[in-house]
Amino acid sequence: MRGPSPAACTFPAEFLQEARATVKQRTATVQAVQRFRLALLLHEQPKMSNDDAAACVGLSARQVQRWRQRWSAGDFSIADRAGRGRKADFSPLGPDAGASLGV
């Protein structure tokens, strides 16, 4: 697939160390392991295409592109950013649920 070359990422040593430790953990979340595996893969093979990297770690090519852009901008975190739009304020018990419980 032709297009612009992938964004170059230069990862700090602390981030890579955290990535290696998290990937080895048995209790890490799936998202964290996927994202850290992506970071380690891109550290090893920085010229790898988004499609190939996505196939290796189980993400979509668009997700790989977004993470690459974020990391190349210097934001070395794997946490999701806050979404857009109004946040849910639904309570299954209703708006006065806490009043009957004495809360």
Residue pairs with C-beta under 8 A, 6 or more apart in sequence:
1 49
1 51
5 47
6 46
6 47
6 48
6 49
6 50
6 65
6 68
7 65
7 68
7 69
7 71
7 72
8 46
8 72
9 39
9 42
9 43
9 46
9 68
9 71
9 72
11 19
11 39
11 42
11 43
11 71
11 76
12 76
15 39
15 76
16 39
16 40
16 43
18 36
19 36
19 37
19 39
19 40
20 36
20 40
22 28
22 32
22 33
22 36
23 33
23 36
23 37
23 40
31 78
31 80
32 78
34 57
34 58
34 59
35 67
35 78
36 78
37 56
37 57
38 53
38 57
38 59
38 64
38 67
39 67
39 71
39 78
41 48
41 53
41 56
41 57
42 48
42 53
42 68
42 71
45 53
50 61
50 62
50 64
50 65
50 68
51 61
53 59
53 61
53 64
54 60
54 61
54 63
54 64
57 64
59 67
91 97
